Amino acid sequence: MNALSLDELHRLLSQRLSKEEKKLRDIAAPALLKNATMSAKRIAHAVKKHQKITIAGDYDVDGVTSSSIMALFFKQINYPVSCIIPNRFIDGYGINKNILKRIDADIIITVDNGITAIEAAQICKSRNIDLIITDHHTPSDILPDAYAIVNPKQTGCKYPFKEICGAQVAWLLLGLIKTELGVDVDLGEYLDLVTLAVIADVMPLIDINRAIVKAGLKQMSISKRPAFMIIREFLNKQTISSEDIAFSIAPRINAAGRLEDASLAFDFLTAGSTDKAAKAFELLNDLNSLRQQAQADTVEQASLHVNTDDKIIVAAGENWHEGVVGIVASRLVNRYKKPAIVFNIQDGIAKGSARSLADVDIFAVINSQKALLQKFGGHKMAAGLSLHVENLDDFKKSINRAAAKLDPKSFIPKEDVIGELAYGAIGFELLDILEKFEPYGEANPRPKFIIRQGRLISVSYFGAEKSHSRLTIELKPYIKQTVEILAFNKIIQNKKGKEMTCSYHVVKNTFNDKISPQCILQELY
């Protein structure tokens, strides 16, 4: 393979995106969302008649952020609403009979959940509660009998871009509610929160999502919202990237719902002062440390259950932490390059999370096994499910039989290494090109470059605990051309002269007001 010139890199990155980049003004009208206008009219009527409104959220980042956006909007128009976010361990997922026992309302608005809430919709109907479901997860064949369902993926919805998260659906609906009520609210002020959800829920950063995230990241850098002031302080930087959110902030916000109660994350995002936000973030930080330890332990235990001949990995164990099985599934996907489903077994019930890769539609595969399941929900790349433990072996065999019928090509991970950079290309011009195509994330990953058969010249270690490695690699054909690559949280053995092939990212490093390109190790092959 020939080395990539900067012009070739620019051309390759341009091909990922549409020729005409979308702007915020290109976001389709919220009224195109099926049932959104009737929902807005009903909610506006409830406000005018002083009826009781409850927001019912979810315990992941998207669900907590959706709940926060709704709660902050109603606070801004000075209308009291109740907000309830399920506890994963006590209530289970989404709007359900457990949650409904605690709700006294005329109208319930779900955010980021509800598309599978058949039983809850029946209970609401029997209690004369108008249930408005706003969700983005893939609908099943049977929909809840609710007052209204707002979901871009439902049949007959004319909203042109389907890959939006729960917070986006809620935000779009608020645009219609604002119009119905005739209130003066700048919904652009919520783009920081919407962006947090888009990135955390791994929505593709293309089309309108790209426009939203670009604007939202800019807003995060200047936002007076206490939560984002604390985030900037924690990151020790003014300009926030999509990767900062994905790898540093989202896991901490998620940790509340995974280990304890998502209301802690809700308190952080809606905090009215930096003092309250700082105290909430400190708790989230502590929970994230506990999450990391639980996750590491469970990954190692789950790996013992892996049959590498299976098309889809299914691992289950008793007393695995229910809040980390989704992340554990992701780690198994990365380790074995196969879709994975990880279950925690408790009281005769196996509750699990699934993660996919490449073009395998994990929701569709799980849907083919619904006769064995208690309940399930999700989308192409991720799903949640539960079943009676006596059905677990049958499920494992049956889902692998179903997976064997899929096109083998759908299991092949897309090659994410973009190529080998020409020597001398790592400089300020490269940084300018990379910056032009930000933000990076799902469907627009940060370019990954490769060094083939480089020769290790030296390794040094840095950081307070010397836990990071700095590699100097001489490029083939070994004519004194070297590249320095940093490996964070990795101790690379100093085998001077050893040939090595590795991939790396190039990022902008700012230190003492000086900017320089920095190469970050991704994989050693």
C-alpha positions in Angstrom: 0.0 0.0 0.0 1.3 3.4 -1.0 1.8 6.0 1.7 -1.1 8.5 2.0 -0.5 12.1 1.0 -2.4 14.9 2.8 -4.4 15.5 -0.4 -5.4 11.8 -0.5 -6.4 11.9 3.2 -8.5 15.0 2.6 -10.3 13.2 -0.3 -10.9 10.1 1.8 -12.4 12.0 4.7 -14.6 14.1 2.3 -16.1 10.9 1.0 -17.6 10.0 4.4 -19.8 13.1 4.5 -22.5 14.5 2.2 -21.3 17.0 -0.4 -23.4 19.7 1.2 -22.9 19.8 4.9 -26.1 20.2 6.9 -26.6 23.3 9.1 -28.9 23.7 12.1 -31.4 25.4 9.8 -31.6 22.1 7.8 -33.1 20.2 10.8 -36.5 18.9 9.6 -39.6 20.4 11.1 -40.7 18.7 14.3 -44.2 18.4 13.0 -43.0 15.7 10.6 -42.6 13.4 13.6 -45.8 11.3 13.6 -48.1 12.3 16.4 -45.8 15.1 17.6 -48.3 17.9 17.0 -51.2 16.2 18.7 -48.8 15.4 21.6 -47.7 19.1 21.9 -51.4 20.2 21.8 -52.3 17.8 24.6 -49.3 18.9 26.8 -50.0 22.6 26.2 -53.7 21.9 27.2 -52.4 20.3 30.4 -50.3 23.4 31.2 -53.2 25.8 30.5 -55.6 23.7 32.7 -53.0 23.2 35.5 -53.0 19.5 35.1 -50.4 17.2 36.7 -47.5 16.3 34.3 -44.9 13.6 35.0 -41.8 13.1 33.0 -40.7 9.4 33.0 -37.1 8.9 31.9 -34.4 6.2 31.7 -31.2 5.6 33.6 -28.6 5.9 30.8 -27.1 9.2 29.6 -29.6 9.7 26.9 -32.5 9.0 29.3 -31.1 11.2 32.0 -30.3 14.0 29.6 -33.8 13.8 28.0 -35.3 14.1 31.4 -33.1 17.0 32.3 -34.0 18.9 29.1 -37.7 18.4 29.7 -37.4 19.4 33.4 -35.4 22.5 32.7 -37.8 23.6 30.0 -40.8 23.4 32.3 -38.8 25.1 35.0 -38.0 27.9 32.6 -41.7 28.5 31.8 -42.4 28.3 35.5 -44.7 25.2 35.4 -44.3 22.5 38.0 -43.7 19.0 36.8 -42.6 15.8 38.4 -39.7 13.8 37.0 -39.1 10.2 37.8 -36.2 8.1 36.6 -36.3 4.4 37.2 -33.8 2.7 39.5 -32.3 -0.2 37.5 -32.2 -2.5 40.5 -35.6 -1.7 42.1 -37.8 -0.6 39.3 -36.5 -2.2 36.1 -36.4 -0.6 32.7 -38.6 2.3 31.5 -42.2 3.1 32.3 -43.7 0.0 34.0 -46.2 -1.0 36.7 -43.5 -0.5 39.5 -43.0 3.1 38.4 -46.7 3.7 37.9 -47.4 2.9 41.6 -45.4 6.1 42.5 -47.0 8.4 39.9 -50.1 10.6 40.4 -50.6 12.5 37.2 -53.1 13.4 34.4 -50.5 13.1 31.8 -47.2 11.1 31.6 -44.5 11.9 29.0 -41.9 9.2 28.6 -38.5 10.2 27.2 -36.0 7.6 25.7 -38.3 4.7 26.6 -41.8 3.4 26.3 -42.0 1.8 22.9 -42.4 -1.7 24.4 -44.5 -0.6 27.4 -47.6 -2.6 26.5 -48.7 -3.3 30.1 -47.9 0.2 31.4 -50.1 1.7 28.6 -53.0 -0.5 29.7 -52.6 0.6 33.3 -52.5 4.3 32.3 -55.7 3.8 30.3 -57.5 2.2 33.2 -56.4 5.1 35.4 -57.4 7.8 32.9 -53.8 8.9 32.5 -52.9 10.2 29.0 -49.6 8.4 28.2 -47.4 10.2 25.6 -44.4 8.0 24.6 -41.4 9.7 23.1 -38.7 7.2 22.1 -36.2 6.3 19.4 -35.7 2.5 20.0 -36.9 0.1 17.3 -40.6 -0.7 17.7 -41.9 -4.3 17.9 -44.8 -5.6 15.9 -47.3 -4.6 18.6 -47.3 -1.0 19.9 -48.5 0.2 23.3 -52.1 1.5 23.3 -51.0 5.0 24.4 -52.5 8.4 23.9 -49.7 9.1 21.4 -46.4 7.6 20.3 -43.6 9.9 18.9 -40.8 7.8 17.5 -39.1 8.4 14.1 -38.7 4.6 13.6 -42.4 3.9 13.8 -44.3 3.0 10.6 -45.8 6.0 8.9 -43.4 8.5 10.4 -42.3 11.0 7.8 -39.3 12.4 9.7 -36.5 12.2 7.1 -33.6 11.3 9.4 -34.3 8.4 11.6 -31.0 8.0 13.5 -31.7 10.4 16.4 -31.6 9.7 20.1 -34.2 10.1 22.8 -33.0 13.6 23.8 -33.4 14.8 20.2 -37.0 13.5 20.0 -37.8 15.2 23.3 -36.1 18.4 22.2 -38.0 18.5 18.9 -41.2 17.9 20.7 -40.4 20.9 23.0 -40.2 23.0 19.8 -43.9 22.3 19.1 -44.9 22.7 22.8 -43.2 26.1 22.8 -45.2 27.2 19.8 -48.5 25.9 21.2 -47.9 27.8 24.5 -46.5 30.9 22.8 -43.6 31.1 25.3 -40.3 32.9 24.7 -37.7 30.1 25.2 -34.5 29.7 23.2 -34.2 26.0 22.6 -30.8 26.5 21.1 -29.6 26.9 24.7 -30.2 23.2 25.2 -27.8 22.1 22.4 -25.1 21.3 25.0 -27.3 18.7 26.6 -28.7 17.4 23.3 -25.1 17.0 22.1 -24.1 15.1 25.2 -26.9 12.6 24.5 -26.1 12.2 20.8 -22.5 11.3 21.5 -23.2 9.1 24.5 -25.9 7.1 22.7 -23.5 6.5 19.8 -25.6 8.2 17.2 -24.0 8.4 13.7 -22.3 11.8 13.4 -23.6 12.5 10.0 -26.5 14.6 8.5 -28.2 16.8 11.1 -26.4 15.0 14.0 -23.2 16.5 12.7 -24.6 20.0 12.7 -26.1 19.6 16.2 -22.9 18.2 17.7 -20.7 20.9 16.1 -22.9 23.6 17.5 -23.3 21.8 20.9 -19.6 21.3 21.4 -19.0 25.0 20.8 -21.8 25.8 23.3 -20.2 23.5 25.9 -17.1 25.6 25.7 -18.9 28.8 26.8 -22.0 27.3 28.6 -22.9 28.9 31.9 -24.7 25.8 32.9 -23.0 24.7 36.1 -22.6 21.1 35.0 -20.6 22.1 31.9 -18.5 24.6 34.0 -17.5 21.7 36.2 -16.9 19.5 33.1 -14.5 22.1 31.7 -12.8 22.3 35.1 -12.5 18.5 35.3 -11.1 18.2 31.8 -8.8 21.2 32.4 -9.6 22.6 28.9 -11.9 25.2 27.4 -12.6 23.5 24.1 -14.4 20.2 24.5 -14.2 17.4 21.9 -16.7 14.6 21.1 -14.0 12.2 22.3 -13.8 14.0 25.7 -17.6 13.4 26.0 -17.5 9.8 24.8 -14.5 8.6 26.9 -14.4 10.9 29.9 -17.8 12.4 30.7 -20.4 9.9 29.5 -19.0 7.0 31.5 -19.2 9.1 34.7 -22.8 10.2 34.0 -23.7 6.6 33.2 -22.1 5.3 36.4 -24.9 6.6 38.5 -27.6 4.5 36.9 -25.3 1.5 36.5 -24.2 1.3 40.1 -26.6 3.3 42.3 -29.4 5.7 41.1 -29.5 7.8 37.9 -31.1 10.7 39.9 -27.5 11.5 40.9 -26.7 12.2 37.3 -30.0 14.1 36.9 -29.0 16.3 39.9 -25.7 17.0 38.2 -27.1 18.0 34.8 -29.8 20.2 36.3 -27.8 21.7 39.2 -28.5 25.4 39.7 -25.1 26.2 41.1 -21.5 25.2 40.5 -21.3 24.1 44.2 -24.1 21.6 43.8 -22.8 20.5 40.4 -19.3 19.9 41.9 -20.6 17.8 44.7 -22.7 15.8 42.4 -19.8 15.3 40.0 -17.6 14.1 42.8 -20.1 11.4 43.5 -20.2 10.4 39.9 -16.4 10.2 39.8 -16.4 7.9 42.8 -19.1 5.7 41.3 -17.2 5.5 38.0 -14.1 4.2 39.8 -16.2 1.4 41.4 -17.8 0.7 37.9 -14.3 0.3 36.4 -13.3 -2.3 39.0 -16.6 -4.2 38.7 -16.3 -4.1 34.9 -12.7 -5.4 34.9 -13.6 -8.3 37.2 -16.7 -9.3 35.2 -14.8 -9.2 31.8 -12.3 -11.7 33.1 -15.1 -14.0 34.5 -17.2 -13.7 31.4 -14.2 -14.6 29.2 -14.1 -18.0 30.8 -17.6 -18.7 29.4 -16.7 -17.8 25.8 -16.9 -20.4 23.1 -14.9 -18.9 20.3 -16.6 -21.2 17.7 -20.0 -19.4 18.3 -21.1 -16.7 15.9 -22.6 -14.7 18.8 -20.9 -14.9 22.2 -23.4 -15.6 25.1 -21.9 -15.4 28.6 -23.9 -15.6 31.9 -23.0 -15.7 35.5 -24.6 -15.3 39.0 -24.0 -12.1 40.9 -22.3 -10.3 38.0 -23.1 -6.6 38.5 -26.2 -5.9 36.5 -25.1 -2.4 35.9 -22.0 -3.3 33.9 -23.1 -6.2 31.7 -23.6 -3.8 28.8 -20.0 -2.5 29.0 -18.7 -6.1 29.5 -20.5 -7.1 26.3 -18.8 -4.2 24.5 -15.4 -5.4 25.8 -16.0 -9.0 24.6 -17.0 -7.6 21.2 -13.7 -5.8 21.1 -11.7 -8.8 22.3 -13.3 -11.5 20.1 -14.6 -9.4 17.2 -18.0 -11.0 17.5 -21.4 -9.8 18.7 -21.8 -10.5 22.5 -24.7 -10.9 24.9 -23.9 -10.9 28.7 -26.4 -11.9 31.3 -26.5 -11.5 35.1 -28.5 -14.3 36.7 -30.5 -13.5 39.8 -33.6 -15.2 41.3 -34.1 -17.4 38.3 -34.0 -14.6 35.8 -31.2 -13.8 33.4 -31.1 -10.1 32.6 -28.7 -9.2 29.8 -27.3 -6.6 27.4 -26.3 -7.2 23.8 -23.7 -5.4 21.7 -23.1 -5.9 18.0 -20.4 -5.1 15.4 -20.1 -4.6 11.7 -23.5 -5.1 9.9 -25.1 -7.6 12.3 -28.5 -6.3 13.4 -28.5 -7.6 16.9 -32.1 -6.5 17.6 -33.4 -8.4 14.6 -31.5 -11.6 15.7 -32.9 -11.3 19.2 -36.3 -10.6 17.9 -36.2 -14.0 16.1 -35.9 -15.6 19.6 -38.8 -13.8 21.2 -40.6 -17.0 22.1 -37.8 -17.7 24.6 -37.7 -14.2 26.1 -39.6 -12.4 28.8 -39.0 -9.0 27.3 -36.5 -7.2 25.1 -35.9 -3.9 23.3 -33.2 -1.9 21.6 -31.8 -1.2 18.1 -29.4 -2.5 15.5 -26.2 -2.2 17.6 -27.4 -2.7 21.1 -30.3 -4.3 23.0 -31.5 -5.3 26.5 -33.3 -8.6 27.2 -34.4 -10.9 29.9 -35.5 -14.6 30.1 -36.0 -17.4 32.6 -32.7 -19.1 33.4 -34.0 -22.5 32.3 -34.3 -21.1 28.8 -30.7 -19.8 28.7 -29.1 -22.9 27.1 -31.8 -23.1 24.4 -31.4 -19.4 23.7 -27.7 -19.7 23.3 -28.0 -22.6 20.8 -31.0 -21.1 19.0 -29.6 -17.6 18.6 -26.4 -19.1 17.1 -28.4 -21.2 14.7 -30.2 -17.9 13.6 -26.8 -16.1 13.3 -25.4 -18.9 11.1 -28.1 -18.0 8.5 -26.8 -14.5 8.2 -24.5 -13.3 5.5 -21.0 -14.1 6.7 -19.8 -10.7 5.4 -22.1 -9.0 7.9 -19.8 -10.2 10.7 -16.6 -8.7 9.2 -15.6 -5.6 11.1 -15.1 -2.7 8.8 -11.4 -1.9 8.3 -10.9 1.3 10.4 -7.2 1.9 9.5 -7.2 4.6 6.8 -3.7 4.0 5.7 0.0 4.7 6.2 0.9 8.4 6.3 3.7 9.7 4.1 6.8 10.6 6.1 6.8 14.3 7.0 3.0 14.4 6.8 2.6 14.7 10.6 2.5 18.4 11.1 0.3 21.5 11.3 -1.3 21.0 7.9 -2.4 17.5 9.0 -3.9 19.0 12.2 -5.8 21.5 10.1 -7.2 18.7 7.9 -8.2 16.6 10.9 -9.9 19.6 12.6 -11.9 20.3 9.4 -13.7 17.0 9.6 -14.5 17.0 13.4 -16.5 16.0 15.3 -15.5 12.4 15.2 -17.5 9.5 16.4 -19.9 6.9 15.1 -20.0 6.8 11.3 -17.2 9.3 11.2 -14.4 7.8 13.3 -11.1 9.7 14.0 -8.7 8.6 11.3 -6.5 5.7 12.4 -3.1 5.4 10.7 -0.7 2.5 10.6 3.1 2.0 10.9 4.1 -1.3 9.2 7.2 -3.1 10.5 8.7 -0.1 12.2 11.8 -0.7 14.4 11.6 0.2 18.1 14.4 2.6 18.9 13.5 3.4 22.5 10.8 3.3 25.2 10.5 5.6 28.2 7.8 5.8 30.8 6.1 8.9 32.2 3.3 10.0 34.5 3.2 10.1 38.3 3.2 6.3 38.5 5.2 5.8 35.2 2.1 4.0 33.8 2.4 5.5 30.3 4.9 4.7 27.6 6.6 6.9 25.0 7.8 5.0 22.0 10.3 6.1 19.4 9.8 4.1 16.2 12.1 4.1 13.2 10.1 3.8 9.9 10.9 1.2 7.3 13.2 1.2 5.2 15.1 2.4 8.4 16.7 5.5 7.2 16.6 7.5 10.5 13.0 8.6 10.0 11.3 8.3 13.4 7.9 8.9 14.9 7.2 9.4 18.6 4.0 7.6 19.8 2.4 7.8 23.3 0.7 4.8 24.8 -1.5 5.9 27.7 -2.1 3.4 30.5 0.1 0.8 28.7 3.6 -0.4 29.7 5.3 -1.4 26.5 8.4 -3.6 27.1 11.6 -1.9 25.9 12.8 -4.4 23.2 15.1 -2.2 21.3 15.5 -3.1 17.6 12.3 -5.2 17.6 10.1 -4.8 14.5 6.5 -3.7 15.3 3.3 -2.9 13.4 0.9 -0.5 15.2 -2.0 1.9 14.6 -2.3 5.4 16.0 -4.4 8.5 16.0 -3.0 12.0 15.6 -4.4 14.7 17.9 -3.7 18.3 18.7 -1.7 18.8 21.9 -1.7 22.2 23.6 0.8 22.7 26.4 2.0 26.1 27.7 0.1 27.7 24.8 2.1 25.8 22.3 0.4 23.5 19.8 1.9 20.4 18.4 0.7 17.1 16.8 0.7 14.1 19.1 0.5 10.5 18.0 -1.5 8.2 20.3 -1.1 4.4 20.1 -4.3 2.5 19.4 -3.3 -1.1 18.7 -0.1 -3.2 18.6 -0.5 -6.0 16.0 
